[in-house]
Amino acid sequence: MESRNDEKFPITEKEERLLRLIREIKFGEFQVHIADGQPVRVEEIRKSIKL
């Protein structure tokens, strides 16, 4: 797979923080809120009840 971390597609600090969060999470689910093409907020889903 080709890396996108080059002059054409530099990874921003917010994107790097999001990638770190994704790699660190052991399990779970979260929602990523995007503004102007950048992640601005992540909400971790705390509770889900399957009936």
N, C-alpha and C positions, 0 to 999 in steps of 0.2 A: 504494500500500500504506500502510495506517495505521501510524503510529509507536506503539510500545508503551512508549516512555519517558515516561510520565506518572505522575500520582499513583497510578493503579490498578496499573501495572506498572513500578515504578522499576527501572532497570538497576543491579545491584550492581557493586562493584569487580571481583569475580571474573568476572562475566559480561562486563564491559568488557574485561578482560585476555584472555578467551577470544576475543572478537570481533576484537581487535587481532591475536592470533596467527593466526586464520583468514585475515585480510586480508593478513598479511605472508608467509604461506607461499606459495612459488612453485609447488610441486607436492608431492605426498606424501599421507600418510595418518596419522591419529592417532586414538587412542581417548580419549574424554572420560569420566572417572569422576565420577558425580554422587552427592552426599549431601545429604539434606534439601532437594532441589530446586535445589542450587547446584553448579556445577562445582568439584571439589576437586583434580583431578589430570588432566593430559594426558600420554599416553604416545605418543611419536612412533614409528611403525613404521619400523625401520631397514633391514630386509632382507626381501625377498619374492622367491622364486625361482619363476619360471613354467617348467614343464617341457613 
